[in-house]
């Protein structure tokens, strides 16, 4: 995935891929007196300072973090700035507006600093020219340029016209980090107060004149279709104006447009539709998971090979083997999919919460057969993305309805629609085998993963798939390919198994399933060897070097630092806690997210002795993600990622029966509630290295840290998510498949293999 799918999801560091900032060819300012040296900054003669945000705000704080970088280099006071959200207009031609892959900060850090420094240098130059002094004798300060020798000063607005006429510097001087005013300092969310008071405008809150509301009655079957429908009853609902079939999006259906969402929903319910179930009416996710497990016996695509794992296994004194399962998952954002479209003759305007506005613009231009510049996409605040809003399937639906009825319309998905008809995180089955030599040292690691391609990319090139190193060339699966542990013999491969379920990136993409298996099995190896699981990890990361895997650089030393800090802050070596009626334990897990973020976690958990109920009391996190722009934002992202990970660990699962999704709402697809939330501690390792992306880093270690803690508390290994109390109740535990023991084999005195259960 380094140059194809991975680049699509994970923002790379090259400015050409990320942020084409060409200040020389930037469009003219709105008036000749305005100063707009690049797409991100505009200063008017009235001293109003506007900064444009080129990423989607969906809870991660980019409308705070990105302006912090601009404002710091521009040298303005925070209250002076007005934020504007970038749209798909000529001003941002060639600039990345996509929000994905934890890439907002890492992908804009250098470019936004340069944009701010460019404007600052030009303003200083304008002031120096006005006063007839050397620019070096002037300095920028709080939205003004001052000349200390003479005491003269001018605000940016006064200098805007003159600055706009100056040449653009090629390499303006950047601030010394010691002079940062905002970068590295805790900053509250720009939109925090508006969000808390309900004044913030999300996609669902957006209104345009003469707008109608539409709800789609969707075919419940995977790749099913409409045979026929009767609109008679729907049209009897007060407020219903139109009933039109739609063919765009993921599921075909019938749209009901009305004066309000309630009427549209009631009308959609009353539609009489005859469905064609299509080719997948018998699809069953449980059966598919068992088919995936059966596929472990097949040969797979090469992922990674160090040493000779097969030969090492033959000589191992003791061997272990276990199978792990990660089910289908939904994104389940709080704000359901929605989109406003207004199709006019030869043009279209869209208002939508999306992570991919440029994709939406390009897709709609093709759909309507109009020039790309004839489509404008306005990005709203977004109530959760998690990868789901990288897809724009809900945008063509609104466009199709608007075109059919000749009015602006907001298509709103119901909660059931949102849970059942989107893209899903695909399931994974992972088998890992490992062993020790006769001195008890880890000897080999053999990992086989069975998983699905992400259907969002469309059909794969079968010629490319003929390459046995296809997945390895892509650095995939994440978490298996970039396994940081220094086994002398390591083998990993991947077996491809696809289903009819639409699949796409879910927060942290491939890492959660692979890291759950990897970090759980490391714990199993430690237990089998009678070793402390944290100390074994530290040993396996020696000598703390940088492992190069294609384009990836796995810095074991930085992960060691995170593990040592989490051991200290969690009081790892403390005695077990005694809790009446409950078993207590703690577990550890760690991961490197795509080269630049290093996370170690310790979970403290207790399990009821009779009921098997699980309580996660405390999560301690240590992280190294380079220079931190906003520590408050980083803490928020850690807490968000942990909570997301806990949902998948303790509740998350989407089932398919008879070709349709079963779960429909938060009642049957449960998420972590406030009373379940643990105390979360975030400990940041200071760093002068460039910022790393952090939106997804906290998710992958959660499940294995909790599972390992449950084992420490109860002696029971759970290898199939989610972990529920039913799986831990004493009367059920030993007969459940998800608690099947791992296989441990030891050489007997005769040299033959003896087997027991671990």
Helices and strands as residue ranges (DSSP letters): H 5-9, H 15-18, E 35-38, E 41-43, E 49-53, H 62-74, G 78-80, E 81-85, G 90-92, H 109-131, G 135-137, E 139-141, E 144-147, E 152-155, H 156-164, G 177-179, H 192-196, G 203-205, E 212-218, E 225-230, G 234-236, E 240-246, E 253-258, H 261-270, E 272-276, G 278-280, H 285-294, G 295-297, E 301-306, H 309-315, E 318-326, E 338-344, E 347-352, H 357-368, G 372-374, E 375-379, G 388-390, H 393-405, E 409-412, H 415-420, E 428-436, E 442-451, G 455-457, H 462-465, H 470-473, E 490-496, H 511-529, H 533-540, E 546-549, E 552-555, H 556-570, E 582-593, E 597-608, E 614-624, H 631-650, E 656-657, E 660-661, G 674-676, E 679-684, H 700-714, G 725-727, H 730-733, G 737-739, E 743-747, E 753-757
